Amino acid sequence: MDEHFPLYLMPFDHRRSFERGFFDSSPPIPEPVRRCITQLKQVIFDANQLAVTQGAPRGQCGVLVDEEYGATIAREATAAGTPLAMPVERSGQEEFEFEYGDRFAEHIEAFDPLFTKVLVRWNPEGDVALNRRQGARLATLGAWLKEHGRQFLFELLVPATKDQQHECDKQGLDYDTDLRPQLAVQAIAQLQAIDVEPTIWKVEGFDNVRQADALVRQAQSRGREDVRCIVLGRGSDWAQVTRWLQTAGYVEGFCGFAVGRTLWSHAVGDYLAGRLTAEQATSAIAERYLSLIHLYEGASALGRAGGLERQPSVPTQASSRRHAQRLRL
């Protein structure tokens, strides 16, 4: 697996967000809309391939695409030697459930992706029953993947509970920068305790290198030195994503990124509206993708040269007053 690191994933496995966001459509999805979604995903995949022809490393420039709208693309990626990740979760759900129920294994084997991916919303102080149900499904998947020698990519989102958001608002704190990082560490510890053991944790970004390092320490704790972390984009604006990538690049144990909508949403929207041709949209996405690869590589080189202790602070949106009042929930 090491030949695929650093890993620069371009995710476009979104399903419900394509249906609703671009077409204001809900199931059952009309066949013309389905064909158009597949066409949009082809434009994004073509951007990934174009970036490779322009110098991006093929073995590290992977795609994350779904079976529902991207089955043909998944097979194209494998044929091209592009690292392939595919999801097994049902799209657009607050609770993790398998897209194909108990038949998840046959769908994984049919496409043979390098990484099997899940997206899970898990707050360690959230709904206990919800986490228990999700944990049981995730442990089942993890055990099957381990038994069959397959790589497990875990996308972890830590949304605020109502109480947490209320406390942040009351104290003038920002949930994303002041509380979420420590909750993400706790979430990983909880998942590890129930034998959920990903190969890669795909996590929300950090503005602070200490917070990012704390997460890596938990991910690699107790003999898990081979576990890696990559940072996701969460559809955030360009400035936010570049801050997160710089921070991750500084920290040993982070080995790349998975950024999707920040790269392609505007170009795809412009193509759909007729403001760009397919070729122009592909070129625009490839250019942004290459920019993020170069940015991450630069930050990673600084990290290797200086070590964590010497890394510069990454500017944050949190004030010094907020940082002086850390939440202790």
C-alpha angles and dihedrals in degrees: 000000000000092000087069094059132134087042120205106188123191105202121203100148089120112131114163092037090056091049096047102029101047102024107021086230132144132189129326086052114205114243094242089056091048091052091049093051089052089050091051090051090051089056089054093047090049088056090055090052093045090054089055091054087051094056108282113136109260094205091056101036102087135172131222109208136160130238095229097065103006108047093120091046091051090056091045090053093051092048090050094051092247114150106252128208123181132188127236098187126101108253125246097015127132090212122056112248131159115262091219100028116219090354094072092113096059091050091051091049092047092062100025096210120192089232130029108209135203129185112211133177106211127165111181090215094043134095106334095201091049092051091047092054093046092045093056092053092045093050089052091052094044093051092050093048092049092048090052097043095246130148119248121213112192119195107200122197119181108197118188120257116230091254093050093049090047092052092048092050092047093052096041092247130141113236094207096054104024106039113011096069094060092042090054090056090050091047092054091049091051092049093047089051090061093047099261100146115173124189089220131022111211103201143175113265133262133219091201124065092210091058092048091049092051090055092050091050090056094044091052097038125128100018098324095121092136093059114108135200130214128186123237128214101223090203090287124156122274095259093052094047093049090052090051092048093049091052093047092047091058094055123080109230094043106100108177143315146271109215121165124149094034087061103042115015097090095042093047091048091050091049091050090050092050095247092116133033119233089257093051092048091049091051093048092051093046091051093053091045092053090048091057092046091053092046093051093046090052093051091045091052089053090049093052091047098047110022125224095291092062099043118121120244114261111227113253136193092232117099124232088247091059092048090052090058102053114185115247107192 
